[in-house]
Amino acid sequence: MTSIKIPLERHELIPLEPLSLPGSELSETCTWTPRRELALPNELLHKILLTVIADSVHSICVSQGDTTWERSMMDTLYHVSPVFKAISTELVIKAFDISKTARKDDQSLLRTMREIFMYLSRLGMRLRHPSDWDSVSFQTIDCSASSIVFAYALYLSCISLRRNASRSPRDVFESTHTVILTALTQSETLCNRVLPMEMTAHLVRGVQEELALARNGLTLVHSFADLDSYATSMTILLPHRDSDGDGPLSAIYAMIHTALLKVEAVQDSYTPALSTRRQTNSPIHELPGVLVALRKVHALPFENNEYDLRKRIDRIVGGWSGWCPFLNQDVGVVVSVAIGEEDSVMATGS
């Protein structure tokens, strides 16, 4: 039996027995074939590749970074091994409902997937570059269409619509959000048609977060519109308090209390949710009518009411003033309030 000798630093030679693999002979080129017991089970490979593909598709749509690898991942997976190729092919054919014509051979399938990923990437450009708003939309799909493609197209379009509607007039904001809620519901329905279900796990979570943002945004806009109206009514009633009594004002106090309850219920979830969407951040004070209404209602006197309105309004102002430097501009009021404080201090600005 021939020995293999390895030179050491002192030029000593140590004889080694030849490498022997179970069930195989050492070839002249020393090609090594892994033992069967070292290979991962296909079920685990299936899970790993499903996660890789699902994560990559979502990154292509929403990531702010470079997604070159993700867009070419199918080419990469094809070159890893025959097993990777077979599993990844099975997953994308099922998830993206690839037709027989589009998958008649490897090159056709890879070309189809590249077109899909490029289309989704271009849709995601709306989030990265708002100036490209009109460059692509779900109404001009130029790739192989499927439930998952439509679902992502609706989701990405809704994010862009929400961002642009935040600085629109109230009526436009409300009509746009009605469309957004309908489209997101359709996107969620489409997700339920995609198999495996894990392929749309990120998308489903994103759709649910967007639904919450849209609903909370509508609640905030409606509530502050009500507060604006109540503030106007209270301004009219105050001069006639002595003759009319406290009844009309008490009714206004109750309505302001109800509107504040709605604001307080959603503001703590709305702002943190936006922190994960910095590219589509629309703070509460930028929503239509919110800042104007808050200024009006904050300027009103609230005396002897059972709802603690002054402290609650001051708490909202204090909580927002840190990231809204113009909150009290033009009303000549500077407020120093911290959330949870018992007292507020108000001074007239110069």
C-alpha positions as CSV (number, residue, x, y, z in Angstrom):
1,M,0.0,0.0,0.0
2,T,1.5,3.4,-1.0
3,S,2.0,6.0,1.7
4,I,1.4,9.7,1.3
5,K,4.2,11.9,2.7
6,I,3.7,15.5,3.9
7,P,6.8,17.8,4.4
8,L,7.0,19.5,7.7
9,E,9.0,22.6,8.8
10,R,12.0,20.5,9.6
11,H,11.7,18.6,6.4
12,E,10.6,15.5,8.3
13,L,8.3,13.1,6.5
14,I,5.4,11.4,8.2
15,P,3.8,8.5,6.5
16,L,0.0,8.6,6.4
17,E,-2.4,6.0,5.4
18,P,-4.4,6.7,2.3
19,L,-7.8,8.4,2.6
20,S,-10.5,5.8,2.4
21,L,-14.2,6.7,1.9
22,P,-16.9,4.2,2.6
23,G,-18.3,2.7,-0.6
24,S,-15.9,4.6,-2.9
25,E,-12.3,4.5,-4.1
26,L,-9.9,7.4,-4.0
27,S,-9.7,8.8,-7.5
28,E,-6.6,10.1,-9.2
29,T,-7.9,13.7,-8.9
30,C,-8.7,13.2,-5.1
31,T,-12.4,14.2,-5.7
32,W,-14.2,13.9,-2.4
33,T,-17.8,12.8,-2.2
34,P,-19.6,13.6,1.1
35,R,-21.0,10.7,3.1
36,R,-24.7,10.4,2.9
37,E,-25.0,10.8,6.7
38,L,-23.4,14.2,6.4
39,A,-26.0,15.6,3.9
40,L,-28.8,17.7,5.2
41,P,-32.3,16.2,4.9
42,N,-34.3,17.5,1.9
43,E,-37.0,18.7,4.3
44,L,-34.5,21.0,6.0
45,L,-33.0,22.2,2.7
46,H,-36.6,22.9,1.6
47,K,-37.2,25.0,4.7
48,I,-33.9,26.9,4.3
49,L,-34.4,27.7,0.6
50,L,-38.0,28.7,1.2
51,T,-36.7,31.2,3.8
52,V,-34.0,32.5,1.5
53,I,-36.4,33.1,-1.4
54,A,-39.1,34.6,0.8
55,D,-36.6,37.0,2.5
56,S,-35.0,37.9,-0.9
57,V,-38.3,38.7,-2.6
58,H,-39.4,41.0,0.3
59,S,-36.0,42.7,0.3
60,I,-36.3,43.4,-3.4
61,C,-39.5,45.2,-2.7
62,V,-38.8,47.2,0.4
63,S,-35.1,47.3,1.1
64,Q,-33.2,50.6,1.0
65,G,-29.9,48.8,0.3
66,D,-28.4,47.1,-2.7
67,T,-30.5,44.1,-3.8
68,T,-28.3,42.8,-6.7
69,W,-27.8,39.5,-5.0
70,E,-31.5,39.0,-4.3
71,R,-32.5,39.8,-7.9
72,S,-30.1,37.1,-9.2
73,M,-30.5,34.6,-6.4
74,M,-32.1,32.0,-8.7
75,D,-29.0,31.9,-10.9
76,T,-26.9,31.5,-7.7
77,L,-29.0,28.7,-6.3
78,Y,-29.0,26.9,-9.7
79,H,-25.2,26.7,-9.5
80,V,-24.9,25.5,-5.9
81,S,-25.9,21.9,-6.5
82,P,-28.5,19.8,-8.4
83,V,-30.5,19.5,-5.1
84,F,-30.6,23.3,-4.6
85,K,-31.7,23.7,-8.2
86,A,-34.5,21.2,-7.9
87,I,-35.9,22.6,-4.7
88,S,-35.7,26.3,-5.6
89,T,-37.3,25.5,-9.0
90,E,-40.2,23.7,-7.3
91,L,-40.7,26.6,-4.8
92,V,-40.8,29.4,-7.3
93,I,-42.9,27.6,-9.9
94,K,-45.5,27.0,-7.2
95,A,-45.3,30.4,-5.5
96,F,-45.2,32.5,-8.7
97,D,-47.5,30.2,-10.7
98,I,-45.0,29.9,-13.5
99,S,-46.6,28.6,-16.7
100,K,-45.3,25.6,-18.6
101,T,-44.2,27.8,-21.4
102,A,-42.2,30.0,-19.1
103,R,-40.5,27.0,-17.6
104,K,-39.9,24.9,-20.6
105,D,-36.2,24.9,-19.9
106,D,-33.8,26.4,-17.3
107,Q,-33.0,29.5,-19.2
108,S,-36.7,30.3,-19.8
109,L,-37.4,29.9,-16.1
110,L,-34.4,32.0,-15.0
111,R,-35.3,34.8,-17.5
112,T,-38.9,34.8,-16.2
113,M,-37.8,35.1,-12.6
114,R,-35.4,37.9,-13.4
115,E,-38.2,39.8,-15.1
116,I,-40.5,39.4,-12.0
117,F,-37.8,40.5,-9.6
118,M,-36.9,43.5,-11.8
119,Y,-40.6,44.6,-11.9
120,L,-40.9,44.3,-8.1
121,S,-37.7,46.2,-7.7
122,R,-38.9,49.0,-9.9
123,L,-42.1,49.2,-7.8
124,G,-40.0,49.4,-4.7
125,M,-38.2,52.4,-6.2
126,R,-41.2,54.4,-5.3
127,L,-40.2,54.0,-1.7
128,R,-36.6,54.8,-2.3
129,H,-37.1,57.6,-4.9
130,P,-40.5,59.2,-4.7
131,S,-39.8,61.2,-7.9
132,D,-40.2,57.9,-9.8
133,W,-43.9,57.8,-8.9
134,D,-45.2,57.6,-12.4
135,S,-42.5,55.4,-13.8
136,V,-44.2,52.0,-13.0
137,S,-47.4,50.8,-11.5
138,F,-49.4,47.6,-10.8
139,Q,-51.6,48.6,-13.8
140,T,-48.6,48.1,-16.2
141,I,-47.3,44.7,-15.1
142,D,-44.6,43.7,-17.6
143,C,-43.7,40.3,-16.2
144,S,-45.4,37.0,-15.5
145,A,-48.4,37.9,-13.3
146,S,-49.5,35.8,-10.4
147,S,-51.2,36.3,-7.0
148,I,-47.9,37.1,-5.2
149,V,-46.9,39.6,-7.8
150,F,-50.3,41.3,-7.6
151,A,-50.3,41.2,-3.8
152,Y,-46.9,42.9,-3.6
153,A,-47.9,45.4,-6.3
154,L,-51.0,46.5,-4.4
155,Y,-49.0,46.6,-1.1
156,L,-46.2,48.8,-2.5
157,S,-48.7,51.1,-4.3
158,C,-50.7,51.6,-1.0
159,I,-47.5,52.6,0.9
160,S,-46.8,55.2,-1.7
161,L,-50.4,56.4,-1.7
162,R,-50.4,56.8,2.0
163,R,-47.2,58.8,2.0
164,N,-48.5,61.2,-0.7
165,A,-51.9,61.5,0.9
166,S,-50.5,62.7,4.2
167,R,-50.0,66.2,2.9
168,S,-53.2,66.3,0.8
169,P,-56.5,68.2,1.7
170,R,-58.7,66.3,4.1
171,D,-61.2,65.1,1.4
172,V,-58.4,63.7,-0.7
173,F,-56.8,62.1,2.3
174,E,-60.1,60.3,3.2
175,S,-61.0,59.2,-0.3
176,T,-57.4,57.9,-0.9
177,H,-57.4,56.0,2.4
178,T,-60.7,54.4,1.4
179,V,-59.0,53.1,-1.7
180,I,-55.9,52.0,0.4
181,L,-58.0,50.0,2.8
182,T,-59.8,48.2,-0.1
183,A,-56.5,47.5,-1.9
184,L,-54.8,46.2,1.2
185,T,-57.7,43.9,1.9
186,Q,-57.4,42.5,-1.7
187,S,-53.6,42.1,-1.2
188,E,-54.2,40.1,2.0
189,T,-56.8,37.9,0.1
190,L,-54.2,37.3,-2.7
191,C,-51.6,36.2,-0.1
192,N,-53.9,33.5,1.1
193,R,-53.8,32.0,-2.5
194,V,-50.0,31.7,-2.5
195,L,-48.3,28.4,-1.6
196,P,-46.3,27.7,0.4
197,M,-47.8,30.1,2.9
198,E,-44.3,31.0,4.2
199,M,-43.6,32.7,0.9
200,T,-45.9,35.6,1.8
201,A,-45.3,35.7,5.6
202,H,-43.4,39.1,5.4
203,L,-46.0,40.5,3.1
204,V,-48.9,39.5,5.3
205,R,-47.3,41.1,8.3
206,G,-46.6,44.3,6.2
207,V,-50.2,44.4,4.9
208,Q,-51.5,44.1,8.5
209,E,-49.3,46.9,9.7
210,E,-50.3,49.2,6.8
211,L,-54.0,48.4,7.5
212,A,-53.5,49.6,11.1
213,L,-51.7,52.7,9.9
214,A,-54.4,53.6,7.4
215,R,-57.3,53.0,9.9
216,N,-55.5,54.9,12.7
217,G,-54.7,57.7,10.3
218,L,-58.3,58.1,9.3
219,T,-59.3,58.0,13.0
220,L,-56.8,60.8,13.8
221,V,-57.9,63.0,10.9
222,H,-61.6,62.5,11.6
223,S,-61.1,63.2,15.4
224,F,-59.1,66.4,14.8
225,A,-61.7,67.6,12.3
226,D,-64.3,67.1,15.0
227,L,-62.0,69.0,17.5
228,D,-61.7,71.8,15.1
229,S,-65.5,72.1,14.8
230,Y,-66.0,71.8,18.5
231,A,-63.4,74.5,19.1
232,T,-65.2,76.9,16.8
233,S,-68.5,76.1,18.5
234,M,-67.0,76.7,21.9
235,T,-65.5,80.1,20.8
236,I,-69.1,81.2,19.8
237,L,-70.6,79.9,23.1
238,L,-68.1,81.4,25.5
239,P,-69.2,85.0,25.3
240,H,-72.8,84.0,26.0
241,R,-72.0,81.8,29.0
242,D,-73.6,84.1,31.6
243,S,-76.9,84.3,29.7
244,D,-77.1,80.7,28.3
245,G,-75.7,78.9,31.4
246,D,-73.2,76.0,31.4
247,G,-75.4,73.5,29.6
248,P,-74.2,74.2,26.0
249,L,-70.6,74.3,27.1
250,S,-71.0,71.1,29.1
251,A,-72.2,69.4,25.9
252,I,-69.2,70.7,23.9
253,Y,-66.9,69.5,26.7
254,A,-68.4,66.0,26.4
255,M,-67.9,66.0,22.6
256,I,-64.3,67.1,23.0
257,H,-63.8,64.4,25.6
258,T,-65.1,61.8,23.1
259,A,-62.8,63.0,20.3
260,L,-59.8,63.0,22.6
261,L,-60.5,59.5,23.7
262,K,-60.1,58.4,20.0
263,V,-56.9,60.3,19.6
264,E,-55.4,58.9,22.8
265,A,-56.4,55.4,21.8
266,V,-54.4,55.4,18.5
267,Q,-51.6,57.9,18.8
268,D,-49.4,55.6,20.9
269,S,-49.5,52.9,18.3
270,Y,-49.4,55.2,15.2
271,T,-46.1,56.9,15.9
272,P,-44.1,53.7,16.9
273,A,-45.4,52.0,13.8
274,L,-44.0,54.8,11.6
275,S,-40.6,54.4,13.2
276,T,-40.1,51.2,11.2
277,R,-41.1,53.0,8.0
278,R,-38.7,55.9,7.9
279,Q,-38.9,56.2,4.2
280,T,-42.7,56.7,4.4
281,N,-42.8,58.6,7.7
282,S,-45.9,60.9,8.0
283,P,-45.9,62.1,11.6
284,I,-49.3,62.8,13.2
285,H,-48.9,66.6,13.0
286,E,-48.4,66.4,9.2
287,L,-51.8,64.7,8.7
288,P,-54.3,67.1,7.2
289,G,-56.0,69.5,9.6
290,V,-54.3,68.0,12.7
291,L,-52.0,70.8,13.6
292,V,-54.5,73.6,13.0
293,A,-57.1,71.8,15.1
294,L,-54.7,71.2,18.0
295,R,-53.7,74.8,18.1
296,K,-57.3,76.0,18.2
297,V,-58.4,73.6,20.9
298,H,-55.3,74.2,22.9
299,A,-56.0,78.0,23.0
300,L,-59.4,77.5,24.6
301,P,-60.0,77.9,28.4
302,F,-61.3,74.7,30.1
303,E,-62.7,75.5,33.5
304,N,-64.5,73.3,35.9
305,N,-65.1,70.3,33.6
306,E,-65.2,66.7,34.7
307,Y,-63.1,65.3,31.8
308,D,-59.7,66.9,32.8
309,L,-59.5,68.4,29.3
310,R,-56.8,70.9,29.9
311,K,-54.3,68.4,31.2
312,R,-55.0,65.9,28.5
313,I,-54.6,68.5,25.7
314,D,-51.4,69.8,27.3
315,R,-50.1,66.2,27.5
316,I,-50.7,65.8,23.7
317,V,-49.0,69.1,23.0
318,G,-46.1,68.3,25.2
319,G,-45.6,64.8,23.7
320,W,-45.5,66.2,20.2
321,S,-43.5,69.4,20.7
322,G,-40.2,67.5,20.7
323,W,-40.5,66.6,17.0
324,C,-42.9,69.4,15.9
325,P,-41.0,72.7,16.5
326,F,-43.8,74.7,14.9
327,L,-46.5,73.3,17.0
328,N,-47.3,76.5,18.9
329,Q,-46.0,79.0,16.3
330,D,-48.5,81.7,15.4
331,V,-50.6,81.3,18.5
332,G,-48.1,83.1,20.8
333,V,-48.1,80.3,23.2
334,V,-45.2,78.2,24.6
335,V,-46.0,75.1,26.5
336,S,-43.7,73.2,28.7
337,V,-45.3,69.8,29.4
338,A,-44.0,66.3,29.8
339,I,-46.1,63.3,29.3
340,G,-47.3,62.0,32.7
341,E,-46.6,65.2,34.6
342,E,-49.2,66.4,36.9
343,D,-48.9,70.1,36.1
344,S,-48.4,72.2,33.0
345,V,-46.8,75.6,32.6
346,M,-48.1,78.1,30.1
347,A,-46.4,81.4,29.2
348,T,-47.2,83.9,26.6
349,G,-44.5,84.2,23.9
350,S,-43.1,87.6,22.7
